[in-house]
């Protein structure tokens, strides 16, 4: 079942945010990619299944990389917001939920006052 997040959003069982209240949302998405020295990393924000914004990140052979995208997104009731991670290492590449003492893979949306 879906989970209510305040009165502005709900999260479906698929992890996609659904807008319940129209307005402009400050959206922040972050992904922490596993160590890998090959290829690029990207964090993509989709609105209603269409690419809305993305941020391209690098790679590192010794450190996990965090890539973030942040946007002001105008939304109407029923719009969906989804975070997607993309990488071009040529093989499987994990993402991790958190670093030392902090959550680093997440999607957050906050409706701004009108």
Backbone torsions as a table, in degrees:
resi	resn	phi	psi	omega
1	UNK	NA	166.8	-179.6
2	UNK	-82.9	155.5	-179.8
3	UNK	-115.9	125.5	177.4
4	UNK	-72.3	139.2	176.0
5	UNK	-124.3	93.8	-173.0
6	UNK	64.3	-145.8	178.3
7	UNK	-112.9	-0.8	-174.6
8	UNK	-97.4	-26.8	-173.4
9	UNK	-139.6	159.4	166.5
10	UNK	-138.7	153.4	178.6
11	UNK	-110.6	123.7	176.5
12	UNK	-73.4	168.2	179.2
13	UNK	-64.9	-16.8	178.1
14	UNK	-86.8	1.1	179.1
15	UNK	84.6	2.8	178.9
16	UNK	-87.6	132.8	177.3
17	UNK	-80.9	137.3	178.2
18	UNK	-117.2	128.9	-178.5
19	UNK	-78.3	127.9	177.7
20	UNK	-105.8	-16.2	-176.4
21	UNK	-135.1	126.3	-177.6
22	UNK	-67.2	154.6	177.2
23	UNK	152.4	-172.9	176.6
24	UNK	-99.0	130.4	-178.2
25	UNK	-113.4	136.1	169.4
26	UNK	-87.0	116.0	-175.4
27	UNK	-113.6	131.3	176.9
28	UNK	-129.3	124.5	175.5
29	UNK	-122.9	140.0	-176.1
30	UNK	-141.1	138.2	175.9
31	UNK	-134.1	131.8	174.9
32	UNK	-100.8	112.3	-178.4
33	UNK	-90.2	146.3	177.7
34	UNK	-65.2	163.8	178.0
35	UNK	-61.3	131.9	176.4
36	UNK	-172.6	128.8	-175.0
37	UNK	-89.7	2.8	-173.2
38	UNK	-115.8	141.2	171.9
39	UNK	80.1	-175.6	179.2
40	UNK	-115.2	165.4	177.1
41	UNK	-122.1	146.1	176.7
42	UNK	-140.5	144.3	172.6
43	UNK	-113.1	124.3	-177.3
44	UNK	-117.4	138.2	175.6
45	UNK	-109.4	122.9	178.8
46	UNK	-108.5	137.5	173.3
47	UNK	-120.0	122.8	-177.7
48	UNK	54.0	36.0	176.4
49	UNK	80.4	4.7	-179.8
50	UNK	-116.6	137.1	179.3
51	UNK	-57.7	123.0	-179.5
52	UNK	-103.4	-40.3	-178.8
53	UNK	-160.0	156.5	174.2
54	UNK	-151.2	157.8	175.0
55	UNK	-130.4	129.0	179.5
56	UNK	-95.0	134.3	178.2
57	UNK	-120.9	173.9	-179.1
58	UNK	-97.3	-155.9	180.0
59	UNK	-139.8	167.7	178.3
60	UNK	-154.7	138.8	-177.7
61	UNK	-79.7	-12.4	-175.6
62	UNK	-127.4	-15.0	-174.2
63	UNK	-127.8	137.8	172.7
64	UNK	-66.9	137.9	-176.1
65	UNK	-102.1	136.2	175.6
66	UNK	-107.6	125.4	177.4
67	UNK	-121.4	135.4	-176.6
68	UNK	-129.5	152.3	171.5
69	UNK	-129.0	137.1	177.3
70	UNK	-137.1	135.3	-175.9
71	UNK	-149.5	155.1	166.7
72	UNK	-94.5	120.3	-171.1
73	UNK	-121.0	114.3	173.9
74	UNK	-73.3	131.3	-175.5
75	UNK	-133.1	152.0	170.9
76	UNK	-116.9	165.7	179.7
77	UNK	-57.4	132.8	179.5
78	UNK	95.5	-12.7	175.6
79	UNK	-60.8	149.6	176.8
80	UNK	-117.9	147.5	177.6
81	UNK	-126.1	130.5	-175.5
82	UNK	-139.8	140.8	177.1
83	UNK	-105.4	132.8	-179.3
84	UNK	-130.4	135.1	174.5
85	UNK	-102.8	137.3	-179.0
86	UNK	-130.0	141.1	175.6
87	UNK	-145.8	153.9	-175.6
88	UNK	-122.6	37.3	-178.3
89	UNK	-73.8	-16.7	-178.7
90	UNK	95.6	-5.8	178.7
91	UNK	-145.6	-173.0	178.0
92	UNK	-67.7	143.0	178.2
93	UNK	-143.5	120.1	-177.6
94	UNK	-75.0	157.3	165.3
95	UNK	-114.8	154.9	-179.8
96	UNK	-121.6	149.7	-174.9
97	UNK	-73.4	-37.0	-171.7
98	UNK	-149.1	160.2	172.3
99	UNK	-102.8	-159.8	-179.1
100	UNK	-71.0	107.9	174.6
101	UNK	75.0	11.6	-179.4
102	UNK	-152.4	149.1	176.9
103	UNK	-82.0	127.0	-177.0
104	UNK	-125.8	-1.1	171.5
105	UNK	-120.2	110.3	-174.8
106	UNK	-164.6	165.2	169.8
107	UNK	-129.2	124.7	-179.3
108	UNK	-127.8	136.3	176.2
109	UNK	-136.1	128.7	-179.3
110	UNK	-126.5	124.3	178.0
111	UNK	-75.0	130.4	-179.7
112	UNK	-83.0	148.4	177.5
113	UNK	-62.0	142.9	-179.2
114	UNK	-90.1	NA	NA
